[in-house]
Amino acid sequence: MAGCDGFHGIARRTIPADRVRTFEHAYPYSWLGVLADVAPSCEELIYARHRRGFALHSMRSPHVSRLYLQVPGGTEPDDWSHERIWDELSARFALDGDWTLERGPITATSVTPMRSFVQEPMRHGRLFLAGDAAHIVPPTGAKGLNLAVSDVITLARALIHHQETGSPELLDGYSRTCLRRVWQAERFSYFMTDTLHRRPDESPFEERERIARLERIASSPTASAELAENYVGLPLS
């Protein structure tokens, strides 16, 4: 049985608590997500680290923009007026050049708490957990869907191998194989989130250290290649 019913599903909860270990980290901020009926202002994703917090510009379609703002934990969508959202996005994306953020009608807002979560092992008897049922990453690293696909490909290969050969070897190794990749994605997602966001209690030293991380990535081919390799997704093995 494959448990692919997400973080709030029942599959993971059927496993006795004394048979698993959970690892969790809650971040002290959330994302305010916005859908707007306006063409994206840029064809590429924009990640912005600003003294007032993180912002992300992305494309839903050629005519619809998806944007995010770092907000304090516990924020509700109605806490922010549409005008305030656009003003804050414009401030965080501001450049010295002539580029500007295009505005348009906001059609939907939502708040996403930021968390990291892993449950080990990802198998209990004949139940195999996959995707968000076993692990959660903050969206900064864009790794959630990658991990889910990796899990189901690994499980499919193991099931086919068992069907064709009768050997349980790959099924027995499913959790171990997946968790190696999961923890690499957790590490990268934590790094991206911690680097690009401003903590409420961030000290001047921590601020400068995070800026130094970004300067290192921007100036070093080795560091930028490392980020690119992890961002596009590690190869399936």
Secondary structure, 3 states (H helix, E strand, C coil): CEECCCCCCCCHHHCCHHHCEEEEEEEEEEEEEEEECCCCCCCCCEEEEECCEEEEEEEEECCEEEEEEEEECCCCHHHCCHHHHHHHHHHHHCCCCCCCCCCCCEEEEEEEEEEEEEEECCEECCEEECHHHCEECCHHHCCHHHHHHHHHHHHHHHHHHHHHHCCCHHHHCHHHHHHHHHHHHHHHHHHHHHHHCCCCCCCHHHHHHHHHHHHHHHHCHHHHHHHHHHHHCCCCC
